Amino acid sequence: MFGGSVNIPDFDKPLHAVGGTSNAFTNNDITNYYVTLPVDNLETAFWLDSDRMLSLAFSEKSLEVQRNVVIEEFKQRYLNQPYGDVWLLLRPLAYAEHPYKWATIGKEIKHIEDATLQDVRDFFGTHYIPSNGILCVAGNITTEQIKTLSEKWFGPIPAKTRKERKLPKEPTQTEARSLTVKRDVPYPAFYRAWHMDKRDSESFYACDLMSDILSRGKSSRLYDQLVREKKLFSEINAFITGDLDEGLFVVSGKLNEGVKMEDAETGVELALDELRTTLIPENELEKVKNKVETTKAFNDMSVLDKAMELCYFELLGDANRVNHEIDRYKKVTAADILKVAQSILRKENSSTLYYYPNH
């Protein structure tokens, strides 16, 4: 997408000429392209993005260049750094049917090597169409100006029929899964994932806060109990993947030297037992809610972050939801946390990766 279009051979050159920058990222659910530039030169961004949506340049040469870039990224991120292949192992362990079992970049390098120019053309023709895109312009500009530019630059592009998202639903997990591997790493590591509800669900907010209760900051439960007090882990985290479809609640940590995996695992289970059996104190819940609110306030200072948030919530069905997210977090009660802990953090719903050094 940055290799140029039929009418504009170099995407970045005219953008840099007007003081702009661009980038993109992709995850399991979306690809996000973004441009930042002075408002007086906004039309340059419309011109560039509309042209590559209308007539992206395809050639074997550009495909080979990008193929090599992605293969190098795969090696650098997943194969040539300690613990880099964790998600290549944990995803297929946790998911049996849903495509979340694959990393976005591919399961293996051969997937990248085997992609043909026709594959890329077909994918582009299916997904990179006006009816499948969400556009947000954030900055000192009026809605009418944005509508005028959108009609001018995207109006003539055929909308096409948007492909409906129909992915197989992951079956309910009924027994615990585990995988043990040895790699060239300095210390053992522990990873456990549980299936949780999808992003557009009420329980999502309780799950998110539960992960913060466990590991957000040095006063969190896992850090306090397992790093500072028992010294089982050098670092430990709890987080959610936040996927559109049913995602994962994950606890991961690096063990301290000399600590047995069994002791580390027991320590994690004892901490989780507290969540499954006891209501958390109101002041502890209020603390993590305040942190969520503070983080959002800081993010909202960035025009780019605002634009991305608006696009994402529009994808969920209503851009205006961005204004009510904090209210949803505030409504979560200690009883809600207890309920999702008991529902999700069950042994039969878990997939565990035991990651050992090979020395």
N, C-alpha and C positions, 0 to 999 in steps of 0.2 A: 504493500500500500504506500510505501515511501519511495518506491522505485520510479515513480513518475507515471503519468497518464499519456494518452495518445497526443493530446494537445499541449501538455506541460511535461517535458522530459525530466525535470528535476523539481520535486515537490518542495524541498527545503530552500532552494536558492531564492525564489521570489518572496518566500515567507521571511527569511532572514533580512532581505533587503528592506522590509518595512518594519523591522524590529520585533519580529515574532519568533516563537519557538513552537515545536510540536513534539508529541510523543504518543505512546499508546501502551496499553497492557491488556492481557486477556486472562480470564479465569474459566472455571468450569461452566459458567452461565452466560457471560457477556464478553464482548471485546469493546474497549473504550478508547476512542481516538480523541485527542484534545489538542487545541491550539490556544495559545495566549499571545495577544498582540495589542498594540495601542488601539483604542476605540475608533480613532480617525481612519484606521486602515482595516477595519473589520471586513469590508467587502472582499479583501484579498483572501481571507479564510473561506468565505462562501464560494468564491471562484475556484480555489484549489480543491476543496472537498467535493464540490459538485462535479467537477471534471473527472476526478478519479472514481466517483460513484458511477458516472455515466460511461466512462471509457478508460478503465484501468489498462495500462500497457502490460501485455503478457508476452514473455519471450523465454526461451530455454535458458538464455544467459542470465536473466534476472532471477529465474527460479533457482539456478545453480548457486548464484551468489547468496541468496537468502537461505537455501538449503544448508549450505556450509556454515552460515551464521548460526542457524538453529541447532545444527549438530554440535557445534562448539559450545553453544549455551547448554545443551544437554550434558555434555561431558563436564563442563565447568561446574554446573550447579548440582548435578545428580551423581556423577561418577568420580570426580576428582577432588572432592572435599569430604572431610570426615562427617559421617552421618547423613550424607547427601542423598542416599537412596531410600531414606525412611519412608517417604510418601509413595515411592514406587512399590514398596512392600506392604504398607499399611492400608492403602486404598483397596487393592484386590483382596486383602484379608477381610476387610469390613464389608465390602460390597460384592454380592454375588451376581446381580443382574443389572443394576443401574449403571449407566456410563460413568458415573463418578468413580468407578473402579479404575479408570485410567487417569493419569496425569494429563493436563491440557497439552503438554508438549509431545505426548506419545508415551507408549509403554516401553518402547526400546528404540534405539537409533534406526533400526530397520524400518520402522513406521515412517520416519522422516525421509529416509533414502528411497522408499518405494512410492512416495507421492509423485504423481505425474502432473504435467502441465494441464491436462484435461481435468484431473481431480480438482486442481486449484481453480480453474475456470468455472467448473460446475458449482463449487462451494461459493465462490464469489457471486455467481448468477442467482443462486438460491437465497443468499442471506444479505448481500450488500445492495439492498433495494430500498427506496424511500418508505415503503409500507412496513418495513422491518426495522427502521431506524428511529431513534429518539434524539432530537436535536435540542440542546439547551444553549442559549446565549446569555451569559451573565456579565453585567457591567453597567456602565453609565449610558444606557441606550433605551429607547422606548419600544414598547411592544409593536407599535405600528411600523417602526423602522425594521424590526426583525421580520415581521410578516412580509413586508415589501421585498426584502432581500431573499427571504425563503422562497417566495413565489417566483422571483426573477431567476434564481439559480437552481432551485430544485423542482420547481413546477413542471418544466418541460421533460423531466426524466420519467419514463414509464414506471408507474407504481408497482406493477406486477402483483401477483397473488402471494401473500405472506404464507410461508409454510408453518403449519400449526405445530407447536411443540408437543410431541407425543413420545414420551420416554417411558420405558418399562418401570413399574413401581417396584422398589426393593422389597422382597418378601420379609415378613417379620422374622428376626433372628431368634432362634429357639434354643441355641446352645452356645456356650462360650467357645471362641476360637483363639488360637495362639500360634505364633511362629517364632522360632529361635534362629538367629543368624550370628555369624562371626565375621567381623570386618577389621580392617586395619585402622582402628581407632584407639585413643588412649585409655578411655574409661567405659565401663558398661553404661547402657542407657535403657530406660523403661518407657514404653509407650502403650497407652490403653485408650481405645476409642469406643464410645457408645453411640448408638443411633439416637437422634433427637428429631423433633418436629421441624418442618420446613420454615423458611424465613417469614412467610406471610401467615404466621400463626400467633395466637396469644401466648402460648407457652414459650415462644422464642425469647421473650423479654425476661422471663424468670430464669431460663437457661443461661442467658448472657450474664445476668447478675450473679448467678450461682458460680460461674467461672471466675468472676471478679472477687467474690467472697473467698474463693479458694486460693487465688494467686495474684491479685492485683496489688502490688506494693509489698513492702517488707513487713507490714502488719497483717498480711493475709494469712489464712490458716495453714496452707501448705508450707509457705516460707517459714512461718513462726514455728511450726511443729517439726518439720522434716529437714529444714536447712539449719535453722538457728539452734533449736533445742536438741533434737536427736542426731543431727549431723549425718543424716543418711544420704542426702543429696547435696551437690554443689550448686545446682540450680533446678528449679521445678516450675512448671507452668500448667495452667488449665485454660483452655480456650475453646471457642466454637468455630466451625467452618463457615456458618452463616449462609449456606447455599439456598438457592431458590426451592429446590426439592429437599426432601429429608436429608439433613446434614449430620455432622458428627460433633460430639462433645469429647474433647481430648485432654488427657493428662499426660505430660511428658516430662522426663527429668534425667539428668546425668548423675550417676551415683558417685559418691565420694570414694577415694581409693581405699580398698580393703573391705568395703561394704558388700555383703552378700545380696544377690538379687531378691532372695526370699524375704530378707528383712526389709528391704526397700519397699517391696510389694505390700507387705503387711502394714507398713507405716502408712502407705497411701490408703489402704482399705480402712484402717482405723479412723483416718481423717474423714473419709467419705461416709463412714457409719454415723458419725455425728450429724451430718447433713440429712441422712435418711431417717434418723430417729428423733431428732430434737429440733424444735423451732429455733431459728437464729434470733439473737437479741435484736430489738428494734434499732438500737444505735449502730450496730454492725451493718444492718441493711441500709440505713440512712447514709452511712459513710460511702458505700459503693454507689448508691444512687447519686450522691453529690459529685462523685468522681466522673460518672457518666455525663452529668450535666455540664461540668466544667470542660470536659474534653470536647463536647459538642460546641460549646461557646467559643473555644479556641479555633476549632475547625471552621466555624462560620465566619471567622475573620478573613478567610481566604476565598476569593471570588471563584477560583478553580474548584475548591472543595464544594462550594455551594452548587456550582453547575453540575458536578458529578452526582451529588446527592439528589438533586432534582430529577436528573435522568433516571437514577436508580429507582426512586419512588414512583415515577411515572411507569417504569417497567413493572412495578408491583401493582399498578392499577390506578394510582392517584398521586400526582406530584405534591399535592397539598398535604399529604401525610407527613412530609418533612417537618411541618410546623407542629405536629402532635406527637412526635416520637418520645420526647421527654415525658409527656403526660402518661404514655403507656408504661414507661419504666417506673414512674412514680406510683402507679396503681398497683404494682406488684407487692404482694404481702409476704410475710414470713411463711404463712400457710401455703402460698403458691410455690415458694422455694422447696418446702418439704414435699409437696405433691410431685413436682417434676423430679426431685432427687429420688424419690421412691419409684417413680415410673421409669426413669431412664437408667439410673446407676445400678442396674441389676447385672448379676454375673452372666446370665444367659444372653444378655444384650451387648456383651463386650467382646472386643477383639484386642488381643495383647501381643505386642512385639517385644521380644526380649533381645536386646542388641548387645553382643559381647565383643570384647577385643579378641583378636585371634592369637594373642600371645599368652 
